[in-house]
Amino acid sequence: MAELMSEAMVALKGRFRAPNMRYYGQFFFIINQKGGYIDVAAVVITVGSDLFNALNPTDSWKKYEALINKLKYENKYSQSITNEFQAKLKQLALDKQFFGDLLKAMHSGKQETLNFVLAGFYRRVIKDEEFFLESHAEKASLNDGDDNAGSEAKSTEGENGTYLPVKLDLDPITGKDVKELRPGDTILIRVLPQDDRANAFIDGAGLRTESGFVKSAPFVITSVTYPGVGVELVGRLKDGVYGRIIEEQSVLVRTPEPVKKPAASAVQSKAPLSSSLPAEKKQLMVIGLGVLGAAILAIILYSVISSL
């Protein structure tokens, strides 16, 4: 693992089990060593022991991403404990102390040290005397998950403008199925800070936070094709700046917030005046009409009796 010290992107993944509590999990991190932050932190937990054996720590991180998205998409996981862990992982991604300890353990070349650091965090949530965790770190590329992806993900010039390296921003719970995307749809992606052009766009669009995290950007789909396996998306970031994504997995993609519905007061303004009155005023009107009716009836009765 010491050889990973010079790598810009590192994938850290693994599995754990807490047999007494019947929790079994798979997790992965994408660590941006050049930027000094954790780019992705994901986990899935079930009460079935089959999950522990679904993947080995030496398997590709893309397999971890696909498995986690698949289980969440199919709702085949323990939501409560997984959501609790996922929330803590997001907090952990911003913890500079943990980040430093994690890198130090990973660069030490001692697997047991790395496992100890990770297990220490996980035991804060899962308190099981028989808790067991194993992990593995390797060079990572955010586009295709293999060693050749880095060179393929650079910015390129095309007939219609510049193409930047991008990846989908996933939402396994409420996102839109990638297979349902059509030209004209707007989704959210993240530009990968892998070269000067990409970094220039990120900084120019104000997408980089103080911690170095790259925020999502809107991506208007201009072309959807099916090359045989998966789907190929081409989209526009702005005039003359595009991105191309090939996604082989069935994933849910994050979309912009839906347009807010018109305020209730605006809708009610077209309704009759009586229907827009508050309930208390309606009640007073009913009482008033009742009193008026009773008074009129009394006057009529008095007139009838007086004429007899």
Buried (B, 14 or more C-beta within 10 A) or exposed (E): BEEBEEBBBBBBBBBBBBBEBEBBBBBBBBBBBEBEBBBBBBBBBBEEEEBBEBBEBEBBBBBBBBBBBBBBBEEEBBEEBBBBBBEBBEEBBEEEEBBEBBBEBBBBEEBEBBBEBBBEBBBEEBEBEEBEBBBBBBBBBBBBBEEEBBEEBBBBEEEEBBBBBBBBBBBBEEBBEBEEBEEEBEBBBBBBBBBEBBBEBBEEBEBBEEEBBBBBBBBBBBEBEEEEEBBBBBBBBEEEBBBBBEBBBBBBBBBEEEEEEEEEEEEEEEEEEEEEEEEEEEEEEEEEEEEEEEEEEEEEEEEEEEEE
